[in-house]
Each structure stands twice: as C-alpha cells, then as structure tokens.
Amino acid sequence: QVQLVESGGGLVQPGGSLRLSCAVSGSIFSINLVGWYRQAPGKQRELVATITRGGSTNYADSLKGRFTISRTDAKDTVYLQMNSLNSEDTAVYYCYARSAVLDHYWGQGTQVTVSS
C-alpha cells in the first residue's frame, strides 16, 4: 500500500506562485510513477504533471513553462511548483501514484484558489 498526503494549497493572488508537496509513504519501492492531477468545479479531473522513477517528466501542454514537478532523491516527497497563477488554475490538486503492477493511489487533495 501507498499513502499520499498533499500540503501547500491555499489562496494566492493572480500572478503569484505556490508550491505543493506530496508526502509519499508505504511501499515506495513499488511506485514507478507519481504526479499531480487537478479538478476544477464542474470539470473533469485532468493531468497536471507526472514524473517516472527514472526521472522523466510529462506535463499538460497548457501548463508547460509555468509548472514544474520534482521530487526528493529518496522519492518520498513530490513537489509541484506553480508560477504565474491565474484564475483558471483554481482547483483541487491531487497527488497520484502508480505502481509497477498498475495499482493506482490518490491523495485526499488540496485546494488551490487563485483570486484577488
């Protein structure tokens, strides 16, 4: 089993930055991909960014250049640096992990609100 706990969400002004963290615990060795998804009100959950065990990253096209995913060497924390935030970035952000045998894990989510 894998546990994911997000933190770092909150209220930020347009143009501001925020860094989300996801603490990963449990069977970390079984994970081959971690990442972030988000869900805005009335919309489907969508990919934000992922990073593989080998360090390869993937981003939603619309977020490239503004968002950066990273992790600690121990692979026990995953970060999402978000810059130049705007109102369309308002959403609940979820940490996600996938094991080598395709088990899927989700965190409880953290709210990000971009507003003046």
ZIQUILIN-V866918 format. One record per backbone hydrogen bond with DSSP energy under -1.0 kcal/mol. CO is the residue of the C=O (numbers start at 1). NH is the residue of the N-H. E is the energy in kcal/mol with one decimal. If there is no record, write none. Layout:
# ZIQUILIN-V866918
co:CO nh:NH e:E
co:CO nh:NH e:E
This chain:
# ZIQUILIN-V866918
co:1 nh:27 e:-3.2
co:3 nh:25 e:-2.3
co:5 nh:23 e:-2.8
co:7 nh:21 e:-2.8
co:10 nh:113 e:-2.7
co:12 nh:115 e:-2.1
co:13 nh:16 e:-2.3
co:16 nh:85 e:-2.4
co:18 nh:82 e:-3.1
co:20 nh:80 e:-2.2
co:21 nh:7 e:-2.1
co:22 nh:78 e:-2.1
co:23 nh:5 e:-1.8
co:25 nh:3 e:-2.7
co:26 nh:28 e:-2.4
co:27 nh:30 e:-1.7
co:28 nh:31 e:-1.8
co:30 nh:100 e:-2.1
co:32 nh:53 e:-1.9
co:33 nh:98 e:-2.8
co:34 nh:51 e:-3.0
co:35 nh:96 e:-2.6
co:36 nh:48 e:-2.6
co:36 nh:49 e:-1.7
co:37 nh:94 e:-3.1
co:38 nh:46 e:-3.1
co:39 nh:92 e:-2.3
co:40 nh:43 e:-2.3
co:46 nh:38 e:-2.4
co:48 nh:60 e:-2.3
co:49 nh:36 e:-3.2
co:50 nh:58 e:-2.1
co:51 nh:34 e:-2.3
co:52 nh:55 e:-1.5
co:56 nh:52 e:-2.5
co:58 nh:50 e:-2.4
co:60 nh:63 e:-2.0
co:63 nh:66 e:-2.0
co:63 nh:67 e:-1.9
co:66 nh:83 e:-1.8
co:68 nh:81 e:-3.0
co:70 nh:79 e:-3.1
co:72 nh:75 e:-1.7
co:76 nh:24 e:-3.0
co:77 nh:72 e:-2.0
co:78 nh:22 e:-2.0
co:79 nh:70 e:-1.7
co:80 nh:20 e:-2.6
co:81 nh:68 e:-2.3
co:82 nh:18 e:-2.3
co:85 nh:15 e:-3.8
co:86 nh:89 e:-2.3
co:87 nh:90 e:-1.6
co:91 nh:112 e:-2.7
co:92 nh:39 e:-2.2
co:93 nh:110 e:-2.0
co:94 nh:37 e:-2.6
co:95 nh:107 e:-2.2
co:96 nh:35 e:-2.5
co:97 nh:105 e:-2.6
co:98 nh:32 e:-2.6
co:98 nh:33 e:-1.4
co:99 nh:102 e:-1.9
co:103 nh:99 e:-2.3
co:105 nh:97 e:-2.0
co:110 nh:93 e:-3.1
co:112 nh:91 e:-2.0
co:113 nh:12 e:-2.7
